[in-house]
Amino acid sequence: MNTRCYKCGWNFALSREVVEGAVAAAPDEKFYVSYCPRCRQANKIPMQQLKRTLPAGWTPPAAEA
């Protein structure tokens, strides 16, 4: 998923593993905070936007016992 820093305008990508981890770790949160690799500005990304990037029917992996 591509995103843009609100402060410096730098484009950077979030890998699929990061998106899946964010959605699996906190599905009830409204935002995911991603830090710009260039200026370290915190960027809030709506959780709905992250969920839209996942494939249809995606479910979080089962917790290992």
MOPAC internal coordinates of N, CA, C and O (Angstrom, degrees):
PM7 1SCF
backbone

  N    0.0000 0     0.00 0     0.00 0    0    0    0
  C    1.4439 1     0.00 0     0.00 0    1    0    0
  C    1.5254 1   108.17 1     0.00 0    2    1    0
  O    1.2310 1   120.46 1   -52.08 1    3    2    1
  N    1.3024 1   116.73 1   127.92 1    3    2    1
  C    1.4543 1   121.77 1   178.68 1    5    3    2
  C    1.5210 1   109.91 1   -90.56 1    6    5    3
  O    1.2310 1   120.95 1   -37.56 1    7    6    5
  N    1.3126 1   115.78 1   142.44 1    7    6    5
  C    1.4594 1   121.59 1   176.91 1    9    7    6
  C    1.5241 1   108.96 1  -144.74 1   10    9    7
  O    1.2310 1   121.05 1   -14.41 1   11   10    9
  N    1.3101 1   115.60 1   165.59 1   11   10    9
  C    1.4617 1   121.54 1  -177.33 1   13   11   10
  C    1.5223 1   108.82 1  -126.05 1   14   13   11
  O    1.2310 1   121.05 1   -42.35 1   15   14   13
  N    1.3275 1   115.59 1   137.65 1   15   14   13
  C    1.4620 1   121.20 1   177.93 1   17   15   14
  C    1.5241 1   109.19 1   -69.95 1   18   17   15
  O    1.2310 1   121.12 1   -44.02 1   19   18   17
  N    1.3255 1   115.47 1   135.98 1   19   18   17
  C    1.4544 1   120.07 1  -179.13 1   21   19   18
  C    1.5231 1   112.51 1   -74.79 1   22   21   19
  O    1.2310 1   120.36 1   158.77 1   23   22   21
  N    1.3286 1   116.91 1   -21.23 1   23   22   21
  C    1.4634 1   120.13 1  -176.60 1   25   23   22
  C    1.5336 1   112.20 1   -92.05 1   26   25   23
  O    1.2310 1   120.40 1   125.61 1   27   26   25
  N    1.3362 1   116.84 1   -54.39 1   27   26   25
  C    1.4661 1   119.70 1  -173.70 1   29   27   26
  C    1.5286 1   113.90 1  -102.11 1   30   29   27
  O    1.2310 1   119.71 1   168.46 1   31   30   29
  N    1.3430 1   118.16 1   -11.54 1   31   30   29
  C    1.4535 1   121.04 1   178.66 1   33   31   30
  C    1.5156 1   114.83 1    81.67 1   34   33   31
  O    1.2310 1   119.68 1  -172.27 1   35   34   33
  N    1.3197 1   118.21 1     7.73 1   35   34   33
  C    1.4582 1   123.19 1  -178.89 1   37   35   34
  C    1.5256 1   109.91 1   -70.42 1   38   37   35
  O    1.2310 1   120.00 1   -47.68 1   39   38   37
  N    1.3329 1   117.60 1   132.32 1   39   38   37
  C    1.4574 1   122.19 1   174.92 1   41   39   38
  C    1.5191 1   108.88 1   -87.69 1   42   41   39
  O    1.2310 1   120.77 1   -45.73 1   43   42   41
  N    1.3310 1   116.14 1   134.27 1   43   42   41
  C    1.4545 1   120.25 1   174.90 1   45   43   42
  C    1.5212 1   108.88 1  -147.17 1   46   45   43
  O    1.2310 1   121.35 1   -18.28 1   47   46   45
  N    1.3026 1   115.03 1   161.72 1   47   46   45
  C    1.4605 1   120.77 1  -174.66 1   49   47   46
  C    1.5206 1   110.90 1  -113.51 1   50   49   47
  O    1.2310 1   121.65 1   -34.58 1   51   50   49
  N    1.3241 1   114.46 1   145.42 1   51   50   49
  C    1.4568 1   121.79 1   171.10 1   53   51   50
  C    1.5252 1   106.52 1  -103.37 1   54   53   51
  O    1.2310 1   120.50 1   -51.48 1   55   54   53
  N    1.3186 1   116.65 1   128.52 1   55   54   53
  C    1.4548 1   119.60 1  -178.93 1   57   55   54
  C    1.5262 1   110.45 1   -71.32 1   58   57   55
  O    1.2310 1   121.00 1   -16.30 1   59   58   57
  N    1.2918 1   115.69 1   163.70 1   59   58   57
  C    1.4592 1   120.39 1   179.62 1   61   59   58
  C    1.5250 1   110.89 1   -62.80 1   62   61   59
  O    1.2310 1   120.41 1   144.30 1   63   62   61
  N    1.3276 1   116.82 1   -35.70 1   63   62   61
  C    1.4609 1   120.50 1   179.07 1   65   63   62
  C    1.5277 1   110.93 1   -63.59 1   66   65   63
  O    1.2310 1   120.31 1   140.87 1   67   66   65
  N    1.3312 1   117.02 1   -39.13 1   67   66   65
  C    1.4653 1   121.16 1   178.74 1   69   67   66
  C    1.5229 1   109.83 1   -66.09 1   70   69   67
  O    1.2310 1   120.22 1   135.64 1   71   70   69
  N    1.3259 1   117.18 1   -44.36 1   71   70   69
  C    1.4626 1   121.19 1  -179.95 1   73   71   70
  C    1.5221 1   110.24 1   -63.17 1   74   73   71
  O    1.2310 1   120.05 1   133.38 1   75   74   73
  N    1.3320 1   117.50 1   -46.62 1   75   74   73
  C    1.4640 1   120.78 1   178.74 1   77   75   74
  C    1.5181 1   111.45 1   -61.67 1   78   77   75
  O    1.2310 1   120.18 1   138.23 1   79   78   77
  N    1.3158 1   117.26 1   -41.77 1   79   78   77
  C    1.4590 1   121.32 1   178.85 1   81   79   78
  C    1.5135 1   112.48 1   -64.05 1   82   81   79
  O    1.2310 1   120.43 1   139.93 1   83   82   81
  N    1.3238 1   116.79 1   -40.07 1   83   82   81
  C    1.4687 1   120.89 1   179.89 1   85   83   82
  C    1.5247 1   110.95 1   -65.97 1   86   85   83
  O    1.2310 1   120.42 1   137.06 1   87   86   85
  N    1.3164 1   116.80 1   -42.94 1   87   86   85
  C    1.4622 1   120.64 1  -179.13 1   89   87   86
  C    1.5267 1   110.57 1   -70.86 1   90   89   87
  O    1.2310 1   120.04 1   140.98 1   91   90   89
  N    1.3261 1   117.53 1   -39.02 1   91   90   89
  C    1.4671 1   120.60 1  -179.64 1   93   91   90
  C    1.5237 1   111.62 1   -70.61 1   94   93   91
  O    1.2310 1   119.73 1   144.17 1   95   94   93
  N    1.3354 1   118.12 1   -35.83 1   95   94   93
  C    1.4612 1   121.40 1  -175.80 1   97   95   94
  C    1.5223 1   112.34 1   -75.14 1   98   97   95
  O    1.2310 1   119.79 1   143.31 1   99   98   97
  N    1.3043 1   118.00 1   -36.69 1   99   98   97
  C    1.4671 1   120.94 1  -175.51 1  101   99   98
  C    1.5246 1   110.57 1  -142.64 1  102  101   99
  O    1.2310 1   119.53 1  -108.90 1  103  102  101
  N    1.3387 1   118.51 1    71.10 1  103  102  101
  C    1.4701 1   119.73 1  -176.66 1  105  103  102
  C    1.5193 1   114.30 1   -69.17 1  106  105  103
  O    1.2310 1   119.67 1   159.61 1  107  106  105
  N    1.3397 1   118.23 1   -20.39 1  107  106  105
  C    1.4648 1   120.72 1  -177.59 1  109  107  106
  C    1.5199 1   113.55 1   -93.65 1  110  109  107
  O    1.2310 1   120.02 1   176.04 1  111  110  109
  N    1.3317 1   117.56 1    -3.96 1  111  110  109
  C    1.4666 1   121.12 1   178.31 1  113  111  110
  C    1.5245 1   109.88 1   -72.52 1  114  113  111
  O    1.2310 1   120.49 1   -23.28 1  115  114  113
  N    1.3216 1   116.66 1   156.72 1  115  114  113
  C    1.4636 1   120.83 1   178.78 1  117  115  114
  C    1.5193 1   112.23 1   -89.63 1  118  117  115
  O    1.2310 1   120.24 1   151.59 1  119  118  117
  N    1.3540 1   117.16 1   -28.41 1  119  118  117
  C    1.4529 1   121.05 1  -176.40 1  121  119  118
  C    1.5219 1   110.89 1  -136.31 1  122  121  119
  O    1.2310 1   121.11 1   -25.11 1  123  122  121
  N    1.3343 1   115.48 1   154.89 1  123  122  121
  C    1.4534 1   123.01 1   169.84 1  125  123  122
  C    1.5247 1   106.05 1  -115.20 1  126  125  123
  O    1.2310 1   120.35 1   -46.20 1  127  126  125
  N    1.3175 1   116.93 1   133.80 1  127  126  125
  C    1.4559 1   121.05 1  -178.89 1  129  127  126
  C    1.5250 1   108.75 1   -96.62 1  130  129  127
  O    1.2310 1   121.07 1   -59.30 1  131  130  129
  N    1.3188 1   115.55 1   120.70 1  131  130  129
  C    1.4551 1   122.85 1   177.98 1  133  131  130
  C    1.5241 1   107.60 1  -117.93 1  134  133  131
  O    1.2310 1   120.33 1   -43.59 1  135  134  133
  N    1.3199 1   116.98 1   136.41 1  135  134  133
  C    1.4551 1   121.64 1  -178.15 1  137  135  134
  C    1.5276 1   109.97 1   -99.87 1  138  137  135
  O    1.2310 1   121.07 1   -45.61 1  139  138  137
  N    1.3194 1   115.56 1   134.39 1  139  138  137
  C    1.4580 1   122.00 1   179.00 1  141  139  138
  C    1.5284 1   109.31 1   -64.99 1  142  141  139
  O    1.2310 1   119.64 1   -49.57 1  143  142  141
  N    1.3274 1   118.30 1   130.43 1  143  142  141
  C    1.4637 1   120.18 1   179.30 1  145  143  142
  C    1.5324 1   113.20 1   -70.51 1  146  145  143
  O    1.2310 1   119.90 1   164.53 1  147  146  145
  N    1.3066 1   117.79 1   -15.47 1  147  146  145
  C    1.4625 1   121.23 1  -178.07 1  149  147  146
  C    1.5281 1   112.45 1   -91.93 1  150  149  147
  O    1.2310 1   120.16 1   130.20 1  151  150  149
  N    1.3431 1   117.29 1   -49.80 1  151  150  149
  C    1.4715 1   120.02 1  -174.46 1  153  151  150
  C    1.5323 1   112.93 1  -116.80 1  154  153  151
  O    1.2310 1   119.66 1   177.35 1  155  154  153
  N    1.3038 1   118.26 1    -2.65 1  155  154  153
  C    1.4649 1   124.29 1   179.02 1  157  155  154
  C    1.5253 1   114.41 1    64.63 1  158  157  155
  O    1.2310 1   120.27 1  -156.92 1  159  158  157
  N    1.3218 1   117.09 1    23.08 1  159  158  157
  C    1.4609 1   121.98 1   175.65 1  161  159  158
  C    1.5261 1   108.11 1   -73.33 1  162  161  159
  O    1.2310 1   120.25 1   -44.09 1  163  162  161
  N    1.3320 1   117.13 1   135.91 1  163  162  161
  C    1.4642 1   121.38 1   176.23 1  165  163  162
  C    1.5242 1   108.65 1   -76.91 1  166  165  163
  O    1.2310 1   120.74 1   -52.10 1  167  166  165
  N    1.3214 1   116.19 1   127.90 1  167  166  165
  C    1.4607 1   122.47 1   179.16 1  169  167  166
  C    1.5232 1   108.19 1  -117.67 1  170  169  167
  O    1.2310 1   120.50 1   -56.15 1  171  170  169
  N    1.3301 1   116.65 1   123.85 1  171  170  169
  C    1.4535 1   120.66 1   177.85 1  173  171  170
  C    1.5239 1   108.35 1   -87.23 1  174  173  171
  O    1.2310 1   121.07 1   -54.00 1  175  174  173
  N    1.3318 1   115.55 1   126.00 1  175  174  173
  C    1.4577 1   121.55 1   178.25 1  177  175  174
  C    1.5197 1   107.20 1  -114.55 1  178  177  175
  O    1.2310 1   119.65 1   -55.58 1  179  178  177
  N    1.3317 1   118.27 1   124.42 1  179  178  177
  C    1.4617 1   120.05 1  -179.29 1  181  179  178
  C    1.5312 1   111.72 1   -59.36 1  182  181  179
  O    1.2310 1   120.64 1   -42.66 1  183  182  181
  N    1.3269 1   116.38 1   137.34 1  183  182  181
  C    1.4592 1   121.51 1  -179.24 1  185  183  182
  C    1.5305 1   110.68 1   -62.45 1  186  185  183
  O    1.2310 1   119.80 1   147.17 1  187  186  185
  N    1.3332 1   117.99 1   -32.83 1  187  186  185
  C    1.4647 1   120.49 1   177.48 1  189  187  186
  C    1.5241 1   111.26 1   -61.94 1  190  189  187
  O    1.2310 1   120.32 1   143.12 1  191  190  189
  N    1.3176 1   117.00 1   -36.88 1  191  190  189
  C    1.4600 1   121.00 1   178.30 1  193  191  190
  C    1.5308 1   109.98 1   -66.79 1  194  193  191
  O    1.2310 1   120.13 1   139.67 1  195  194  193
  N    1.3194 1   117.35 1   -40.33 1  195  194  193
  C    1.4660 1   120.14 1   177.37 1  197  195  194
  C    1.5212 1   110.92 1   -64.69 1  198  197  195
  O    1.2310 1   120.29 1   138.59 1  199  198  197
  N    1.3228 1   117.06 1   -41.41 1  199  198  197
  C    1.4668 1   120.56 1  -179.46 1  201  199  198
  C    1.5243 1   111.55 1   -65.41 1  202  201  199
  O    1.2310 1   120.26 1   147.83 1  203  202  201
  N    1.3488 1   117.10 1   -32.17 1  203  202  201
  C    1.4679 1   119.95 1   178.91 1  205  203  202
  C    1.5223 1   112.34 1   -67.67 1  206  205  203
  O    1.2310 1   120.07 1   153.88 1  207  206  205
  N    1.3364 1   117.48 1   -26.12 1  207  206  205
  C    1.4585 1   119.81 1  -178.46 1  209  207  206
  C    1.5272 1   112.43 1   -79.11 1  210  209  207
  O    1.2310 1   120.20 1   162.81 1  211  210  209
  N    1.3303 1   117.22 1   -17.19 1  211  210  209
  C    1.4556 1   120.64 1   179.45 1  213  211  210
  C    1.5210 1   109.82 1   -78.04 1  214  213  211
  O    1.2310 1   119.80 1   -26.80 1  215  214  213
  N    1.3365 1   117.99 1   153.20 1  215  214  213
  C    1.4623 1   120.05 1   179.81 1  217  215  214
  C    1.5275 1   111.53 1   -65.23 1  218  217  215
  O    1.2310 1   120.90 1   -25.48 1  219  218  217
  N    1.3126 1   115.88 1   154.52 1  219  218  217
  C    1.4635 1   121.14 1   179.24 1  221  219  218
  C    1.5271 1   109.75 1   -61.35 1  222  221  219
  O    1.2310 1   121.07 1   -44.79 1  223  222  221
  N    1.3148 1   115.57 1   135.21 1  223  222  221
  C    1.4613 1   120.26 1   178.87 1  225  223  222
  C    1.5111 1   114.62 1    82.88 1  226  225  223
  O    1.2310 1   119.95 1  -172.46 1  227  226  225
  N    1.3239 1   117.70 1     7.54 1  227  226  225
  C    1.4671 1   120.67 1  -179.70 1  229  227  226
  C    1.5111 1   109.75 1   -67.24 1  230  229  227
  O    1.2310 1   120.60 1   -43.86 1  231  230  229
  N    1.3251 1   116.46 1   136.14 1  231  230  229
  C    1.4715 1   121.89 1   175.43 1  233  231  230
  C    1.5216 1   107.33 1  -128.77 1  234  233  231
  O    1.2310 1   120.35 1   -32.05 1  235  234  233
  N    1.3317 1   116.94 1   147.95 1  235  234  233
  C    1.4602 1   118.74 1   179.29 1  237  235  234
  C    1.5349 1   110.71 1   -65.09 1  238  237  235
  O    1.2310 1   120.20 1   -32.01 1  239  238  237
  N    1.3245 1   117.22 1   147.99 1  239  238  237
  C    1.4599 1   119.30 1   179.60 1  241  239  238
  C    1.5262 1   110.85 1   -64.12 1  242  241  239
  O    1.2310 1   120.73 1   -29.96 1  243  242  241
  N    1.3082 1   116.21 1   150.04 1  243  242  241
  C    1.4639 1   120.96 1   179.86 1  245  243  242
  C    1.5224 1   110.01 1   -67.86 1  246  245  243
  O    1.2310 1   121.22 1   -37.29 1  247  246  245
  N    1.3123 1   115.27 1   142.71 1  247  246  245
  C    1.4669 1   120.31 1   179.20 1  249  247  246
  C    1.5237 1   109.61 1   -68.30 1  250  249  247
  O    1.2310 1   120.98 1   -45.09 1  251  250  249
  N    1.3190 1   115.72 1   134.91 1  251  250  249
  C    1.4504 1   119.47 1  -179.64 1  253  251  250
  C    1.5220 1   109.52 1   -82.15 1  254  253  251
  O    1.2310 1   120.83 1   -41.40 1  255  254  253
  N    1.3188 1   116.01 1   138.60 1  255  254  253
  C    1.4750 1   120.26 1  -178.61 1  257  255  254
  C    1.5012 1   111.71 1   -92.21 1  258  257  255
  O    1.2310 1   120.10 1   180.00 1  259  258  257

